[in-house]
C-alpha cells in the first residue's frame, strides 16, 4: 500500500501503508480550549498500531475531516479523559479530501484483513511519561512496590484521613481511575480519584474523599498523565 501524510489544523497524521500511524500535534485547531491545546502540545507525537483502531471516518461536504475511532481499552489516555472532556485528539479537520479517502480506505482494508475485535485485551498505546510521585493541593500520590500511597497534607481534614495517614492501596485492588480538570470556579477544582470494590456508591466531594487527590493549580495535564500511567500499572 502507498501510505500517506495528512496535514490538518489539528496536527499531522502519517500512515505508513503497512500497519502504523504516527500522529504529530504540530498544530492546534482554531478556537480550541486552552487546556486541550496544552494537551496536544505536551503530547507532541503518538504512535498508533492499526490494531488500536475500531474504524476511520471521513466526514464533511465542504471542509473534510478525518476521525480515528479507537477501540475500547486501547488508549489509557482516552480511557481517563473520555472522548469529550478535552475534545477529541484523534479528530483532524481540514484535510485533503482525496488523500483522506485513500488513506481511510487503506486503513479499513488493513483492519478487515487483520479481523480486529471491538475491544482491546491490552493497552495498545503507551501512556505519556509521568513520574512515580505527584503532589496535589491536599495529597501526594506515589507508586512503589505494587501499591498506590496517599499521603495527606496538614490542610487535609479528618474525613480525608479516615483510613490513616499515609494510606496505601494495592494496585491490583484498583478498579477505576477518575480524572477531572479544574472547572475554573469555586468548588470545582481538578482531581484524581480511584475506585475499588469497597468504594461506596455515594462518594464525598474530592476534598473529603480519602481516595482522591485535589489537583494543585495549573497541574491538570500532569495529573492526567499520572492517571493514564496508573491505568497501565493496573492492567498491562
N, C-alpha and C positions, 0 to 999 in steps of 0.2 A: 504494500500500500504506500501511497505517496506521503501521507502526513501533511502537516501544515502549521502555520503560525497565525493566530488570530489576534489582532490588536483591538483593544477596547478602551473606553474611558475608565474602565474598572480594572485594567491590567492587561496582561498578555497570556494567552493560552497556547502552548506548544504541544502538538500531538505528533509523536514520533512515527506513527503509522504502524506500530508493532503492538504496543500494549502499555505505554506510559504517557501520562500527561504531566506537563510541567507548567505551573501557574506562577507568574511573576506579577506581584502587585505594584507595578511601576506607574500606576495612575489611579486616580480616585474619581468616581462619578460625581459630576456637579451636584451640589445640594446634599451630599451625603452627610449624615450625622457625624459630628466631630469624633465621637468615640469609635464609630465604625471606620472612619478614615484612619484613626490611630491604629486600630487593629490591623488593617491592611498594611500600613507602614511597618509595624512591628513584625508581621508575618514575613514580609519580604518575598519569599518563594515557598511553594509547596509542591511536592511530587506525589501524584496520584497514580497508582496502578489502575488499569482499566477495570479490574475486578471490584474496585471501590464504587463503581457507578451502577446505579439501577437503570438510569436512562439518560438521554441527552435530548434537549429540546431546542428547536429553532423557532423563534416567535417574532411577531410583529409584521405589519404590512408595509410600513414606511421604514423608519429605522429598525433594523433587525438585531435581535439579541440571541445569544447562546446561553443556555442554562444547563449546568451539570447537576443532575439529581443523584445524590449519594444514597447508597444502601444504608438501612438502619444498622447501627453498630459498626460502621466503617471508620468514622472520624470522631475521635474523642472530643475534639474542639466543638464540633457541631452538636454532639450529644449533650454537652454542657449548656451551650447557648440556645439550642433550638434554632429554628430557621429564621426567626423574625427579630429577636432582641437587638442584634447588631446588623440588620439587613442580611442579605444572602451573599456570602463571599464567593459563591460559585455561579453567580449571575453576571454575565458580561454583555452589556448593551452596546449598540452602535458598532457592530462588526460587519465585515464584508459578507453580503448575503450569499453569493455563490460559494465562497470558500467555507462559510459556516455550514451550508448544506452538504458540501462534500465531506468535510471533516466529521460532521454528525453521522453521515451515512457510513463512513468507515468505522467509527466507534460502535455504531449499532451492529454492524456485521460481525465485528470482533466479539461483542458481548453475546451474540447469538451462537457463534461457534464455541465459545467457552462455557455456555449454559450457566451463567452466573445466577445464583439464587437471590431472593429478595432481601434477605437479612445476612449480615456477615457474622461468622462464628468467632472472629477475632478482629482486633483493630487493624486496619489496612493503611492508615496514615499515621505517621509519627506525630506525637504532640509537640507543640512548640517547647523550646527549652524553658525549664523552670527550676529554681533551686529546691533543695530539700526542706527549706525553712522559709516562712513568710510571716512578717509581723503585721497585725491588724491594729485597729483602734483599741480593742479591748482584749485581744487574744493573740498569742503567737502559735502558729501551727508548725509542726515539724514531723518529718517522716524518717523513721530509723528502726531497724530490727523488726520489720514487719508490722509496725504499729504507727498510727497517727496520734500524735500527742497534742492536746490542748493545754497551753499554759496561760492562765488568765492574769491580766494586769491588775494593778491595785484598783483602777477605776471600775473594774467589773463588779457587779453586785452579787449578793448572796445567792440569788436564784441561778446565776450564771455558774457558780462554783458548787452546784448541788452534788456533783459526783466526785468532788475533791479537786485539788489543785497541786500538781497537774493531773489531768485525766487522759488516759490512753485507750484507744480503740484498736483492736486487731484489724488489719486491712481486710482480711477475709470475712469480717463481720459487717463491712460497709456495703450497703445495697444500692445507694444512690448518692450522687454529689450534685448539689444545687448551687447555682451561682446567680447573682443578680447585681447589675451595676448601680451606681449612685443615681437616684432619680432626680437629684437636683432640688429637693425640697426637704423640709424638716421632717424627721421621722422616716425617711426613705433612703437611708444610706445603703451602699452596696454591701454584699455579704457573701460568704461561702458557708454552706452547712451540709452536713451529711445525714443520711438516714440509715437505720439498722432495723432488724426485725423487732426491736424493742422501742422504736420511735413511736410516740403517741400520735393518733390521727389529728388531734388539735394541738398545734405547736405554739409555744410562746413566740413573741417577736424575737428577731435575731439578737437584740441586745440583752435578752433574758434567757436565751436558749443555750444550754451548755454545749450543744453540738453545732454551734455556729460561731463564726468569726465575723465581726463587723469590719469592713474594709477601711483602711486609712485613706485619707484624702488623696485623690489622683493615682490610686493604685488598682483601678478596676481591671486593667489588662493584665497586670502582674498576677492578680488573684485568679483571673480566668485561666491563665496559662498553668498556674499551680493546680487548679481544679482539673484541667484536662490531663495533666500528667498523673494526678492522683487516680483518675479513672483507669489509666493503663497499668497502674500498680495493682488495682483491684482485679482487673481482668486483662490478661495478656493481649 
